[in-house]
Amino acid sequence: MSLRREMAPRAPGAPVTAAAWSALTVVRWPVVAGAGGVSAFLVLCLTTLVWAELSPRRNTSSRSGPGAEPAAAAAAATKESQSRQDLTWEASGTQEESPEEEGLTTYEKAPASPALAGPSEAQWGVVNGWFPAERPGANQDTPDRSHGTAVAFARSPVEAARQALAERKLLFTLHLSGHFEDPGFT
Amino acid sequence: MKALTDTEVGRYLNEHFVSSHLKVGTFQLLRGKKVGGNIASYFTQADGTVLHVVPGPVDASTLLGEARWVVEAHKLAAALSHGNDTRYKEFIARAHKERLQREYGVSPSPQVWNGLRTPSAFTEQGNGVKMFQRLNNQGRVHLLLGAQPLAPVDQIYEVVFEQVLGEKVSLAPVARR
């Protein structure tokens, strides 16, 4: 079937009427125009969405509107702090709960404790730059066991033997009457 | 013993020895005065075998001299014995015999030395104790250790305290009267 409809023959020079025109083709231009508009509208919407995804700040402000900017900024700050919390944990004495967080609390880092005051040299018993255990003749196992002499005595003969073996030294042992610790009894 | 308060003595003893003390006897306090009691200074190896003894209280120079003699004799004996315990013991014995002969003019025969090696030689009635009468306290030690070198301290401390020093071994507390 031919696309051209059968028409009555037209006299030469006679104008073509609209009906004749419409009868000449099958294409419905109003339909085409409508479809094109719809397509253009869809493309526009798609472009807008993509642009909105790529620019989130513009998207937020544009979504919330000019009157809700402070609340939006706080929400953004809270979101940032929450992301930091996921990575680190900070303990503090105070807690600030954000109403927008569900069950998560923020903590502030506690102030550093003051440094402990170390003992003075006098408390250590430092004399002339020597710590008690370092003084010549000092017995490092025990406090001063010289008993008023220039000799450092071990706690016991057994301990002395152990120490002599470890240090490859000889032993010097006093056998005496009385208690060597008491000056009046030797 | 005041010799122990000497800094040179203290320095030398602390450098070469590990020191300790042990109560083996007692004394009495009569009206605030000490009666009885004595002291013996043992130089031993770490295993308790006796190298030398200084009986009684001595001054700083004597104690230092005896300590130096022990250290040098020990070093020489260790160097010449090459780790042989028998040779080391023989060297120490010879060192005491030489001092007995040089300082006291006493040189027993080998048979006498053999007789003094028995455990009973230095008991109350032993021949060693009889020979003590010719010697002072230090000479008695050279005779004892020349005959029984490197004897364990627990075997000879009673001989030293009772036979050499004339004291009594006792664990009794100090008596006040």
Chai-1 contact restraints between the chains, C-beta under 6 A:
chainA,res_idxA,chainB,res_idxB,connection_type,confidence,min_distance_angstrom,max_distance_angstrom,comment,restraint_id
A,G137,B,G10,contact,1.0,0.0,6.0,A-B,restraint_1
A,G137,B,N14,contact,1.0,0.0,6.0,A-B,restraint_2
A,T149,B,L4,contact,1.0,0.0,6.0,A-B,restraint_3
A,T149,B,T5,contact,1.0,0.0,6.0,A-B,restraint_4
A,A150,B,T5,contact,1.0,0.0,6.0,A-B,restraint_5
A,A150,B,T7,contact,1.0,0.0,6.0,A-B,restraint_6
A,A150,B,G10,contact,1.0,0.0,6.0,A-B,restraint_7
A,V151,B,L4,contact,1.0,0.0,6.0,A-B,restraint_8
A,V151,B,G10,contact,1.0,0.0,6.0,A-B,restraint_9
A,V151,B,L13,contact,1.0,0.0,6.0,A-B,restraint_10
A,V151,B,S19,contact,1.0,0.0,6.0,A-B,restraint_11
A,A152,B,N14,contact,1.0,0.0,6.0,A-B,restraint_12
A,F153,B,S19,contact,1.0,0.0,6.0,A-B,restraint_13
A,F153,B,S20,contact,1.0,0.0,6.0,A-B,restraint_14
A,F153,B,H21,contact,1.0,0.0,6.0,A-B,restraint_15
A,A154,B,V18,contact,1.0,0.0,6.0,A-B,restraint_16
A,A154,B,S20,contact,1.0,0.0,6.0,A-B,restraint_17
A,P157,B,S20,contact,1.0,0.0,6.0,A-B,restraint_18
A,P157,B,L22,contact,1.0,0.0,6.0,A-B,restraint_19
A,A160,B,V18,contact,1.0,0.0,6.0,A-B,restraint_20
A,A160,B,S20,contact,1.0,0.0,6.0,A-B,restraint_21
A,A161,B,A46,contact,1.0,0.0,6.0,A-B,restraint_22
A,Q163,B,V18,contact,1.0,0.0,6.0,A-B,restraint_23
A,A164,B,V18,contact,1.0,0.0,6.0,A-B,restraint_24
A,A164,B,A46,contact,1.0,0.0,6.0,A-B,restraint_25
A,L165,B,A46,contact,1.0,0.0,6.0,A-B,restraint_26
A,K169,B,F17,contact,1.0,0.0,6.0,A-B,restraint_27
A,K169,B,V18,contact,1.0,0.0,6.0,A-B,restraint_28
A,L170,B,F17,contact,1.0,0.0,6.0,A-B,restraint_29
A,L171,B,V18,contact,1.0,0.0,6.0,A-B,restraint_30
A,L171,B,T44,contact,1.0,0.0,6.0,A-B,restraint_31
A,F172,B,L13,contact,1.0,0.0,6.0,A-B,restraint_32
A,F172,B,F17,contact,1.0,0.0,6.0,A-B,restraint_33
A,F172,B,S19,contact,1.0,0.0,6.0,A-B,restraint_34
A,T173,B,S20,contact,1.0,0.0,6.0,A-B,restraint_35
A,T173,B,Y42,contact,1.0,0.0,6.0,A-B,restraint_36
A,L174,B,H21,contact,1.0,0.0,6.0,A-B,restraint_37
A,L174,B,S41,contact,1.0,0.0,6.0,A-B,restraint_38
A,H175,B,L22,contact,1.0,0.0,6.0,A-B,restraint_39
A,H175,B,V24,contact,1.0,0.0,6.0,A-B,restraint_40
A,H175,B,A40,contact,1.0,0.0,6.0,A-B,restraint_41
A,H175,B,Y157,contact,1.0,0.0,6.0,A-B,restraint_42
A,L176,B,I39,contact,1.0,0.0,6.0,A-B,restraint_43
A,S177,B,G25,contact,1.0,0.0,6.0,A-B,restraint_44
A,S177,B,T26,contact,1.0,0.0,6.0,A-B,restraint_45
A,S177,B,F27,contact,1.0,0.0,6.0,A-B,restraint_46
A,S177,B,G37,contact,1.0,0.0,6.0,A-B,restraint_47
A,S177,B,N38,contact,1.0,0.0,6.0,A-B,restraint_48
A,G178,B,F27,contact,1.0,0.0,6.0,A-B,restraint_49
A,G178,B,G37,contact,1.0,0.0,6.0,A-B,restraint_50
A,G178,B,V174,contact,1.0,0.0,6.0,A-B,restraint_51
A,F180,B,H21,contact,1.0,0.0,6.0,A-B,restraint_52
A,F185,B,V174,contact,1.0,0.0,6.0,A-B,restraint_53
